[in-house]
Amino acid sequence: MPSSNDWINNPLGVVEEMFVQSNSNPEWEAKVLEYFKGKLKEKQAYSWIPSLNDVPLHYLKPNSLVKFRCLVQDMFDPEFYMGVYETIDPSTKAKVLRFGKYKDVTECGVDLNSRNTVTAERQTFYCVPIPGETIWEAFLNHSHTYARSSQARVVPSTSYIPSRQKRSYEEDDEMDTQPQKQREPHTGGSPQLHANGDSKRQETEAPSGQTTSPSNASSPLDLNFPLPGERGPACLVKVYEDLDSFKLNDMLEVYGILSVNPLLSVLSSLLDPTESMETPEEQRAHDPPASLVPRLHMLHARPLQHNNPLLCMFIYVVSSFMVEMASVRAEFLAYLTHILLGDGLAAEYLLLHLISSVYARRDVLPLGKFTLNLSGCPPNSSFTESLHQVIQELVPCTYRLSMTLHNMNSLRLVPRKDYVANRLVSGALQLARNTSLVLDETRLEQGQLDASGVQNITALGNLISWQKVDYDFNYHQMEFPCNINVFVTSEGRSLLPSDCQVPLQPQVTPPNLEEYLSTVHKAQLTSQINKFRVYLSVAQTLDYSISDEVTKAVEDDFVDMRKDDPQSVSAEDLHRMLVVARLLSLSLGQTSLSREGWMRAKHIDMLRRTRSQPQTTVNGNEP
């Protein structure tokens, strides 16, 4: 069997050895997957493998095993490739059986008339780094990978230089294709280049009336990141098994064979545009230079329910951390109280919001969501921005959307289908599960929303109410469920709907708000902040139930509350209090509701409603 280092440094060699030993037995493919999955189960094996997220592409060895923490941004049409084929040696005429799996380009001298050729199918996912990934999350993933083993310290590739990563698509295409213009096509027994894949088209025509003007796909360096200003590699992931188990917007850690073969650009230049089934825009979007968008042939993918590295790396064991939940909660609540200028009630609700998550759907109703509107925030100040910086230090993924008139009218929030390039153009609401989305309404200003602005406001309302985003497919919309924690800061009551509105009542008025918040945050030790980070992720993943006894007690209590004044407590109020009671229980590490938990939920809801009464309603969206 291969040596212990071969499976990382030379995985194709491992695959080839198994293929040769199989004697054309189809079971070799299953044995390959079993071998690599077994290797990945070894202790600390995950940390031995270099990451595309952390290491520049030109420092990674081509055809080595790498990992990529990513979001599935788009799913291209399936394609055919030569799974098994024969080559003919031009001098000896000897035939050799070869495999095409996990490769982009076949060997030279392919016998196209061989009866041993096996055509297979694979699918390509366009994957991007997880949107809104915070600095601490990326740093911990990076430091953990390189602290564990020297195998991750890969030797820089001699085939690629750093400047290649900075070239635009046009420059890369020009340099790769220019020599080909001086060559005649190969004929006869000369070596041949074969792209190991053929597009299988499905619904790629634009609807009638769609213009064929140049699409966004032709823009230089358009890596289609959902959020503006995002950096990092995009990657074309080739998927061979369990195609139906993956969905758009899945969060994955992919382990696969890195391919940055420059022949891919050469082959694209040799194709006759008049004979291709793809438009130039589609070719550009689906086959970008491998030096900019590398290919990754999947061997294994690990679905990520969360991307908190402190839990993913098993630094904290969930079972042992449960004992500390109540004490960590008290410390975290005190910290949030200082951040919110001494307002303990607002801090309690912010804590509950941060651990909320959609855990189920009943018909169209998402259960578990808890959108919080913190009103009374100082207008024309950096309070929301500073508060978001604190949230950035606590959660793995977050994004702050400043709701200025310009942003609402100009930003693309909803992804849309580009039929010319046959790809999904990303939008700012194409986010990973449990991303914290902070909407800064304090930046609202007078002015007129155009059609795009109205659509964006509607999209935000649908996201908050139904936890879904309606992707734009030109003449129809397609619903995509999501799980995004929305936190709205506003001066008055929010114009957007929310599950709970809490007016901020500061108990301290620091002369310099930014300096005050910075001092409060710096006073926390890194070890304490790490505990808060683990606390939030653990609380989100706990199971929860309500016993029949407590259910009966809640029902009786609801009837009693409505006896004196039926209008005082509605069914919506009961639903909100049950959500709060659930989050209160989980925040204490309790997986079932107790009578004490229900009474506590009633109490803080009463305090909140009492505080909210003096405020007037803007549009009736708030309880």
DAPE-V665805 format. One record per residue. N is the residue number from 1. PHI is phi in radians with two decimals (none if undefined). PSI is psi in degrees with one decimal (none if undefined). D_CENTER is the distance of its C-alpha to the mean C-alpha in whole Angstrom. Layout:
N,PHI,PSI,D_CENTER ; N,PHI,PSI,D_CENTER
This chain:
1,none,162.6,37 ; 2,-1.09,156.7,35 ; 3,-1.22,168.3,35 ; 4,-1.15,-26.8,32 ; 5,-1.55,-18.7,31 ; 6,-1.07,-34.9,31 ; 7,-1.18,-19.4,28 ; 8,-1.71,-48.2,26 ; 9,-1.39,-30.9,28 ; 10,-2.48,64.4,29 ; 11,-1.12,-32.1,27 ; 12,-1.14,-30.6,29 ; 13,-1.15,-38.3,32 ; 14,-1.11,-45.4,31 ; 15,-1.09,-44.3,30 ; 16,-1.10,-39.6,33 ; 17,-1.09,-41.7,36 ; 18,-1.21,-36.0,34 ; 19,-1.14,-43.1,35 ; 20,-1.14,-41.4,38 ; 21,-1.21,-19.8,39 ; 22,-1.35,-20.1,38 ; 23,0.96,47.5,41 ; 24,1.22,13.4,39 ; 25,-1.32,125.0,38 ; 26,-1.07,-15.1,35 ; 27,-1.22,-7.5,34 ; 28,-1.08,-31.0,33 ; 29,-1.16,-42.7,29 ; 30,-1.14,-36.6,29 ; 31,-1.16,-35.6,31 ; 32,-1.09,-48.0,28 ; 33,-1.10,-42.0,25 ; 34,-1.08,-39.4,27 ; 35,-1.11,-49.5,28 ; 36,-1.24,-36.9,25 ; 37,-1.12,-37.6,23 ; 38,-1.12,-41.4,27 ; 39,-1.11,-38.5,26 ; 40,-1.24,-18.5,23 ; 41,-1.43,-12.0,24 ; 42,-1.12,153.3,27 ; 43,-1.03,127.8,26 ; 44,1.12,14.3,24 ; 45,-1.09,-35.6,23 ; 46,-1.04,-33.6,20 ; 47,-1.41,-10.9,21 ; 48,-1.35,-20.8,23 ; 49,-1.62,126.6,21 ; 50,-1.12,151.9,20 ; 51,-1.96,134.7,16 ; 52,-1.12,-24.4,15 ; 53,-1.22,-27.6,13 ; 54,-1.94,-28.5,16 ; 55,-1.86,128.4,19 ; 56,-0.98,145.9,20 ; 57,-1.01,-37.2,20 ; 58,-1.27,-7.7,24 ; 59,-1.72,0.0,25 ; 60,-1.71,140.2,23 ; 61,-1.33,124.8,26 ; 62,-1.03,145.5,25 ; 63,1.15,18.7,25 ; 64,-1.69,169.5,24 ; 65,-1.50,125.1,22 ; 66,-2.32,168.9,18 ; 67,-2.17,158.8,15 ; 68,-2.58,118.7,12 ; 69,-1.58,116.8,8 ; 70,-2.67,171.3,6 ; 71,-2.01,136.7,4 ; 72,-1.36,101.1,7 ; 73,-1.46,-33.0,8 ; 74,-2.65,154.8,12 ; 75,-2.21,112.1,14 ; 76,-1.39,168.6,17 ; 77,-1.09,149.7,21 ; 78,-1.05,156.2,22 ; 79,-2.37,151.8,25 ; 80,-1.59,147.7,28 ; 81,-2.54,164.6,28 ; 82,-1.48,100.6,32 ; 83,-1.22,-41.8,31 ; 84,-2.41,138.5,34 ; 85,-2.68,167.6,37 ; 86,-1.97,144.1,40 ; 87,-2.04,152.5,41 ; 88,-2.02,124.2,45 ; 89,-1.23,121.3,46 ; 90,-1.11,-25.4,48 ; 91,-1.57,-44.4,51 ; 92,-1.71,-12.6,52 ; 93,1.09,16.3,50 ; 94,-1.33,141.8,49 ; 95,-1.76,137.2,46 ; 96,-2.24,129.7,43 ; 97,-1.46,130.2,40 ; 98,-2.29,162.8,36 ; 99,-1.88,148.2,33 ; 100,-1.96,-2.2,30 ; 101,-1.20,143.9,27 ; 102,1.17,21.4,24 ; 103,-2.30,152.1,26 ; 104,-1.67,-30.5,26 ; 105,-2.23,135.9,30 ; 106,-1.41,168.5,33 ; 107,-1.25,164.8,36 ; 108,-1.29,154.7,39 ; 109,1.37,36.5,41 ; 110,-1.20,132.4,40 ; 111,-1.51,98.3,42 ; 112,-1.25,-13.4,41 ; 113,-1.75,6.0,44 ; 114,-1.18,138.9,43 ; 115,-1.38,-10.2,43 ; 116,-1.55,-0.5,41 ; 117,-1.18,131.9,38 ; 118,-2.09,120.3,35 ; 119,-1.64,132.1,33 ; 120,-2.20,175.0,29 ; 121,-2.19,141.2,26 ; 122,-2.49,168.5,22 ; 123,-2.25,148.9,19 ; 124,-1.91,128.0,17 ; 125,-1.84,135.0,13 ; 126,-1.60,115.1,12 ; 127,-2.05,141.7,9 ; 128,-2.19,159.2,8 ; 129,-0.99,150.5,7 ; 130,-1.01,121.4,4 ; 131,-1.09,139.9,5 ; 132,1.29,14.6,8 ; 133,-1.06,129.6,8 ; 134,-1.41,161.9,12 ; 135,-1.12,-41.9,15 ; 136,-1.15,-35.4,16 ; 137,-1.15,-46.1,13 ; 138,-1.15,-38.3,13 ; 139,-1.16,-42.9,17 ; 140,-1.15,-40.3,17 ; 141,-1.08,-42.0,15 ; 142,-1.17,-48.8,17 ; 143,-1.16,-35.3,21 ; 144,-1.17,-39.4,20 ; 145,-1.08,-40.8,20 ; 146,-1.62,-10.9,23 ; 147,-1.45,-16.4,25 ; 148,-1.53,-40.3,25 ; 149,-2.72,143.7,27 ; 150,-1.27,-11.5,28 ; 151,-1.11,-26.0,27 ; 152,-1.31,-15.5,24 ; 153,-1.46,81.7,26 ; 154,-1.35,157.4,26 ; 155,-1.41,134.7,29 ; 156,-1.03,141.9,28 ; 157,-1.22,136.5,29 ; 158,-1.47,-9.3,32 ; 159,-1.54,-14.7,31 ; 160,-2.33,141.0,28 ; 161,-2.01,155.6,29 ; 162,-0.97,-32.5,27 ; 163,-1.14,-20.9,28 ; 164,-1.12,-31.9,26 ; 165,-1.22,-18.0,23 ; 166,-1.72,-4.0,24 ; 167,-1.30,150.8,26 ; 168,-1.39,170.1,25 ; 169,-1.01,-42.5,25 ; 170,-1.09,-44.4,28 ; 171,-1.13,-41.0,30 ; 172,-1.16,-45.5,28 ; 173,-1.07,-41.8,29 ; 174,-1.13,-43.2,33 ; 175,-1.25,-34.0,33 ; 176,-1.34,-33.2,32 ; 177,-1.68,-19.7,34 ; 178,-0.97,-45.0,37 ; 179,-1.10,-27.0,39 ; 180,-1.25,-23.7,39 ; 181,-1.19,-18.8,41 ; 182,-1.69,3.9,44 ; 183,-1.92,150.5,43 ; 184,-1.59,148.4,45 ; 185,-1.03,142.5,43 ; 186,-1.29,140.3,44 ; 187,-2.36,170.4,46 ; 188,1.09,-133.8,48 ; 189,-1.58,10.2,48 ; 190,-1.20,154.9,46 ; 191,-1.01,142.7,42 ; 192,-2.10,150.4,40 ; 193,-1.89,127.3,36 ; 194,-2.18,122.8,34 ; 195,-1.24,129.7,30 ; 196,-1.51,57.7,29 ; 197,-3.13,147.7,27 ; 198,-2.45,125.8,28 ; 199,-1.13,135.0,26 ; 200,-1.86,103.2,27 ; 201,-1.32,140.1,27 ; 202,-2.51,118.2,26 ; 203,0.82,60.9,26 ; 204,-1.87,-3.5,25 ; 205,-1.42,140.8,28 ; 206,-1.26,145.7,28 ; 207,-1.08,155.5,29 ; 208,-1.03,137.4,33 ; 209,1.67,-12.7,33 ; 210,-1.32,135.4,30 ; 211,-1.29,156.3,31 ; 212,-1.91,28.6,31 ; 213,-1.20,160.7,30 ; 214,-0.96,132.4,28 ; 215,-1.59,176.1,24 ; 216,-1.10,-19.3,22 ; 217,-1.14,-20.6,21 ; 218,-1.53,-3.0,24 ; 219,-1.24,140.9,23 ; 220,-1.07,139.1,23 ; 221,0.97,29.3,20 ; 222,-1.42,94.8,18 ; 223,-1.60,3.8,15 ; 224,1.10,38.4,13 ; 225,-1.26,139.7,10 ; 226,-1.12,-37.4,10 ; 227,-1.81,142.0,11 ; 228,-1.17,143.0,15 ; 229,1.43,3.6,16 ; 230,-1.25,148.7,12 ; 231,-2.29,161.3,14 ; 232,2.21,174.9,13 ; 233,-1.47,144.1,13 ; 234,-1.73,160.4,12 ; 235,-2.62,141.1,13 ; 236,-1.65,111.1,15 ; 237,-1.70,120.4,15 ; 238,-1.57,120.6,18 ; 239,-1.94,131.9,18 ; 240,-1.97,-33.5,21 ; 241,-2.10,154.7,21 ; 242,0.92,49.4,20 ; 243,-1.06,-33.8,19 ; 244,-1.35,-7.9,19 ; 245,-1.49,-5.7,16 ; 246,-1.90,146.1,13 ; 247,-2.28,159.5,12 ; 248,-1.03,139.8,10 ; 249,1.30,9.1,6 ; 250,-1.12,145.3,7 ; 251,-1.78,119.3,5 ; 252,-2.29,155.9,8 ; 253,-2.01,108.8,10 ; 254,-1.69,133.4,13 ; 255,-1.98,120.9,16 ; 256,-2.81,179.7,18 ; 257,-1.60,122.9,21 ; 258,-1.35,129.9,21 ; 259,-2.20,119.4,22 ; 260,-2.25,44.0,23 ; 261,-1.22,118.5,27 ; 262,-1.18,-14.4,28 ; 263,-1.12,-20.9,30 ; 264,-1.07,-40.5,27 ; 265,-1.22,-36.3,28 ; 266,-1.11,-45.8,32 ; 267,-1.11,-37.5,32 ; 268,-1.10,-36.3,30 ; 269,-1.26,-22.6,33 ; 270,-1.41,-15.6,35 ; 271,-1.26,139.1,34 ; 272,-1.42,115.4,37 ; 273,-0.98,-29.3,35 ; 274,-1.29,-21.8,37 ; 275,-1.75,-7.7,37 ; 276,-1.42,145.1,33 ; 277,-1.40,-12.2,31 ; 278,-1.76,145.2,28 ; 279,-1.30,159.1,29 ; 280,-0.98,-37.2,29 ; 281,-1.14,-38.6,26 ; 282,-1.20,-40.6,24 ; 283,-1.06,-39.6,25 ; 284,-1.16,-39.9,24 ; 285,-1.34,-36.2,20 ; 286,-1.58,-20.3,20 ; 287,-2.29,59.0,22 ; 288,-1.21,162.2,21 ; 289,-0.97,135.9,23 ; 290,-1.16,-19.8,22 ; 291,-1.24,-19.3,23 ; 292,-1.81,-41.8,20 ; 293,-2.19,91.7,17 ; 294,-1.20,161.2,18 ; 295,-1.72,143.7,18 ; 296,-2.30,113.7,17 ; 297,-1.56,109.5,19 ; 298,-1.18,129.2,18 ; 299,-1.83,-32.1,20 ; 300,-2.77,145.2,18 ; 301,-2.33,134.0,14 ; 302,-1.90,109.4,13 ; 303,-1.10,137.9,11 ; 304,-1.88,114.1,9 ; 305,-1.27,-27.5,10 ; 306,-2.63,165.4,10 ; 307,-2.16,36.8,9 ; 308,-1.39,111.2,12 ; 309,-1.15,-23.5,14 ; 310,-1.16,-27.1,18 ; 311,-1.64,-39.1,17 ; 312,-1.06,-32.5,15 ; 313,-1.61,3.9,18 ; 314,1.06,27.1,21 ; 315,-1.18,-37.3,23 ; 316,-1.96,128.7,23 ; 317,-1.60,124.2,24 ; 318,-1.02,-44.0,23 ; 319,-1.06,-40.5,27 ; 320,-1.33,-30.1,28 ; 321,-1.24,-25.0,26 ; 322,-1.00,-32.2,27 ; 323,-1.12,-29.1,31 ; 324,-1.60,-2.6,30 ; 325,-0.97,-47.0,27 ; 326,-1.13,-42.9,30 ; 327,-1.23,-39.5,31 ; 328,-1.14,-36.5,28 ; 329,-1.06,-44.0,28 ; 330,-1.09,-41.7,31 ; 331,-1.18,-40.8,30 ; 332,-1.16,-40.2,27 ; 333,-1.11,-40.5,28 ; 334,-1.10,-39.6,31 ; 335,-1.11,-46.8,29 ; 336,-1.14,-33.1,27 ; 337,-1.10,-42.2,30 ; 338,-1.12,-41.3,31 ; 339,-1.10,-38.0,28 ; 340,-1.61,33.5,29 ; 341,1.04,37.0,33 ; 342,1.50,5.6,34 ; 343,-1.52,99.4,33 ; 344,-1.19,-36.3,33 ; 345,-1.19,-44.7,32 ; 346,-1.09,-37.4,29 ; 347,-1.11,-40.0,28 ; 348,-1.08,-44.3,28 ; 349,-1.23,-34.2,26 ; 350,-1.15,-39.5,23 ; 351,-1.05,-45.9,23 ; 352,-1.11,-38.5,23 ; 353,-1.09,-42.2,20 ; 354,-1.17,-22.5,18 ; 355,-1.77,2.7,18 ; 356,-1.31,153.2,18 ; 357,-2.89,145.1,16 ; 358,-1.27,118.2,16 ; 359,-1.86,-13.7,18 ; 360,-2.90,167.6,20 ; 361,-2.30,131.1,21 ; 362,-1.98,106.7,24 ; 363,1.02,-117.3,25 ; 364,-1.73,-2.0,23 ; 365,-1.54,118.0,23 ; 366,-1.39,128.8,20 ; 367,-1.74,131.6,21 ; 368,1.90,-15.9,20 ; 369,-1.21,149.5,19 ; 370,-2.64,77.7,21 ; 371,-1.29,126.7,20 ; 372,-1.93,130.9,22 ; 373,-1.89,112.1,25 ; 374,-1.67,103.1,26 ; 375,-1.64,173.5,29 ; 376,1.35,15.9,32 ; 377,-1.30,143.9,30 ; 378,-1.03,124.9,32 ; 379,-1.33,155.8,32 ; 380,0.92,38.4,32 ; 381,-2.33,175.5,31 ; 382,-1.66,21.3,28 ; 383,-1.06,-50.0,27 ; 384,-1.11,-40.7,24 ; 385,-1.09,-42.5,23 ; 386,-1.17,-38.6,24 ; 387,-1.13,-38.7,23 ; 388,-1.15,-35.4,19 ; 389,-1.10,-34.4,20 ; 390,-1.17,-44.4,21 ; 391,-1.09,-35.5,18 ; 392,-1.03,-30.6,16 ; 393,-1.42,-4.3,18 ; 394,-1.99,-33.7,17 ; 395,-1.99,154.0,14 ; 396,-1.21,-33.3,11 ; 397,-2.38,132.1,9 ; 398,-2.74,157.1,11 ; 399,-2.62,133.7,12 ; 400,-1.82,124.7,16 ; 401,-1.87,110.3,17 ; 402,-1.38,115.0,21 ; 403,-1.48,55.8,23 ; 404,-1.31,161.8,26 ; 405,-1.07,-40.7,27 ; 406,-1.10,-45.2,26 ; 407,-1.11,-42.8,23 ; 408,-1.12,-33.8,23 ; 409,-1.50,-20.4,25 ; 410,-1.97,-29.0,23 ; 411,-1.26,146.5,19 ; 412,-1.71,105.9,18 ; 413,-1.56,-34.9,15 ; 414,-1.74,127.6,15 ; 415,-1.08,149.9,14 ; 416,-2.38,153.0,17 ; 417,-1.48,125.7,19 ; 418,-1.74,104.3,21 ; 419,-1.33,-20.9,24 ; 420,-1.23,-46.5,25 ; 421,-1.59,-4.6,23 ; 422,0.91,54.6,21 ; 423,-2.62,164.8,18 ; 424,-1.65,115.9,15 ; 425,-1.42,124.7,15 ; 426,-1.25,160.8,12 ; 427,-2.36,166.6,13 ; 428,-1.17,-15.2,12 ; 429,-1.67,8.5,11 ; 430,-1.55,82.6,8 ; 431,-2.08,160.6,6 ; 432,-1.34,161.1,4 ; 433,-1.06,144.3,7 ; 434,1.14,19.5,10 ; 435,-1.21,138.1,8 ; 436,-1.58,114.0,12 ; 437,-1.83,114.5,13 ; 438,-1.77,118.4,17 ; 439,-1.77,114.8,19 ; 440,-1.62,93.7,22 ; 441,-1.45,-9.7,25 ; 442,-1.18,-12.8,28 ; 443,-1.59,4.1,27 ; 444,-1.06,146.3,28 ; 445,-2.52,164.2,32 ; 446,-1.23,145.0,34 ; 447,2.72,-179.3,34 ; 448,-1.90,126.2,33 ; 449,-1.37,132.1,30 ; 450,-1.49,-172.7,30 ; 451,-1.06,-39.6,28 ; 452,-1.14,-39.6,25 ; 453,-1.12,-41.1,25 ; 454,-1.11,-41.4,26 ; 455,-1.10,-39.0,23 ; 456,-1.16,-41.9,21 ; 457,-1.12,-40.5,23 ; 458,-1.11,-41.1,23 ; 459,-1.10,-40.8,19 ; 460,-1.13,-40.0,19 ; 461,-1.11,-42.4,21 ; 462,-1.15,-37.5,20 ; 463,-1.07,-45.3,17 ; 464,-1.19,-45.0,19 ; 465,-1.35,-39.5,21 ; 466,-2.12,-1.5,20 ; 467,0.87,54.5,16 ; 468,-2.58,154.9,15 ; 469,-2.22,128.4,15 ; 470,-1.58,101.6,18 ; 471,-1.22,143.8,16 ; 472,-1.59,111.0,19 ; 473,-1.91,43.3,21 ; 474,1.22,-84.8,24 ; 475,-1.67,3.7,27 ; 476,-2.66,162.8,25 ; 477,-2.02,148.9,22 ; 478,-2.18,126.9,19 ; 479,-1.36,134.1,18 ; 480,-2.18,113.3,14 ; 481,-1.14,150.4,14 ; 482,-2.49,177.0,11 ; 483,-2.53,80.9,11 ; 484,-2.12,128.6,11 ; 485,-1.45,112.2,14 ; 486,-1.78,126.2,16 ; 487,-2.15,118.7,19 ; 488,-1.91,125.6,22 ; 489,-1.87,136.5,24 ; 490,-2.63,161.5,27 ; 491,-1.36,-52.4,31 ; 492,-1.81,-158.7,32 ; 493,-1.19,140.4,31 ; 494,-1.13,146.8,28 ; 495,-1.31,-17.8,28 ; 496,-1.64,154.9,25 ; 497,-1.20,159.8,25 ; 498,-2.73,165.0,24 ; 499,-1.49,-23.0,25 ; 500,-2.75,135.5,27 ; 501,-2.11,127.0,28 ; 502,-2.20,116.4,30 ; 503,-1.26,132.9,32 ; 504,-1.35,130.8,32 ; 505,-2.16,89.1,35 ; 506,-1.10,139.0,35 ; 507,-1.77,-12.5,38 ; 508,-2.29,150.8,38 ; 509,-2.24,82.2,38 ; 510,-1.16,142.3,38 ; 511,-1.15,-32.4,39 ; 512,-2.16,101.2,36 ; 513,-1.11,-45.5,33 ; 514,-1.08,-43.1,30 ; 515,-1.14,-38.2,33 ; 516,-1.10,-49.8,33 ; 517,-1.12,-38.0,29 ; 518,-1.12,-40.0,29 ; 519,-1.15,-42.2,32 ; 520,-1.07,-42.9,31 ; 521,-1.21,-42.7,27 ; 522,-1.18,-20.7,29 ; 523,-1.23,-16.2,31 ; 524,-1.51,133.0,29 ; 525,-1.23,153.4,29 ; 526,-1.05,-38.5,26 ; 527,-1.10,-35.5,26 ; 528,-1.25,-42.5,27 ; 529,-1.07,-40.0,23 ; 530,-1.06,-38.1,22 ; 531,-1.11,-40.2,23 ; 532,-1.10,-40.9,22 ; 533,-1.10,-44.6,18 ; 534,-1.16,-41.1,19 ; 535,-0.97,-46.3,21 ; 536,-1.12,-43.6,18 ; 537,-1.19,-40.1,16 ; 538,-1.14,-44.6,19 ; 539,-1.08,-33.7,20 ; 540,-1.22,-27.0,17 ; 541,-1.72,-1.1,18 ; 542,-1.29,145.6,21 ; 543,-1.36,163.3,23 ; 544,-2.64,145.3,26 ; 545,-2.64,162.3,29 ; 546,-2.21,126.5,32 ; 547,-1.27,160.4,35 ; 548,-1.08,-35.8,38 ; 549,-1.12,-46.5,40 ; 550,-1.21,-35.9,38 ; 551,-1.03,-45.1,37 ; 552,-1.11,-39.4,41 ; 553,-1.14,-39.8,41 ; 554,-1.15,-42.0,38 ; 555,-1.08,-44.5,40 ; 556,-1.11,-40.0,43 ; 557,-1.13,-37.7,42 ; 558,-1.14,-41.7,40 ; 559,-1.09,-42.2,44 ; 560,-1.11,-38.8,46 ; 561,-1.14,-28.7,44 ; 562,-1.60,-5.3,44 ; 563,-1.10,-51.4,48 ; 564,-1.28,-41.3,49 ; 565,-2.48,96.4,47 ; 566,-1.02,-23.5,45 ; 567,-1.47,-9.9,43 ; 568,-1.29,-32.2,42 ; 569,-2.30,120.8,39 ; 570,-1.79,175.0,37 ; 571,-1.11,-34.1,35 ; 572,-1.14,-38.1,32 ; 573,-1.11,-41.2,33 ; 574,-1.10,-43.4,34 ; 575,-1.06,-43.7,30 ; 576,-1.12,-42.3,29 ; 577,-1.15,-34.3,31 ; 578,-1.18,-38.0,30 ; 579,-1.12,-43.9,26 ; 580,-1.11,-41.3,27 ; 581,-1.09,-39.9,29 ; 582,-1.08,-47.4,27 ; 583,-1.17,-35.8,24 ; 584,-1.08,-42.9,28 ; 585,-1.10,-48.1,28 ; 586,-1.12,-33.9,25 ; 587,-1.15,-21.6,25 ; 588,-1.70,3.0,28 ; 589,1.41,15.8,27 ; 590,-1.71,131.6,29 ; 591,-1.71,6.9,28 ; 592,-2.52,153.9,30 ; 593,-1.44,132.4,32 ; 594,-1.86,167.5,35 ; 595,-1.09,-37.7,38 ; 596,-1.12,-39.0,38 ; 597,-1.12,-39.7,34 ; 598,-1.15,-42.2,35 ; 599,-1.13,-38.1,38 ; 600,-1.13,-40.5,35 ; 601,-1.10,-42.9,33 ; 602,-1.06,-40.3,36 ; 603,-1.15,-49.6,37 ; 604,-1.25,-27.0,34 ; 605,-1.20,-36.6,34 ; 606,-1.13,-43.2,37 ; 607,-1.07,-40.6,37 ; 608,-1.16,-43.8,34 ; 609,-1.18,-35.8,36 ; 610,-1.11,-41.4,39 ; 611,-1.18,-32.9,37 ; 612,-1.41,-18.0,36 ; 613,-1.02,-41.1,39 ; 614,-1.14,-21.3,41 ; 615,-1.40,140.3,38 ; 616,-1.56,149.4,38 ; 617,-1.40,136.3,36 ; 618,-1.50,-50.2,35 ; 619,-2.41,11.1,33 ; 620,1.34,12.5,34 ; 621,-1.43,-18.9,30 ; 622,-1.76,145.8,30 ; 623,-1.30,none,32
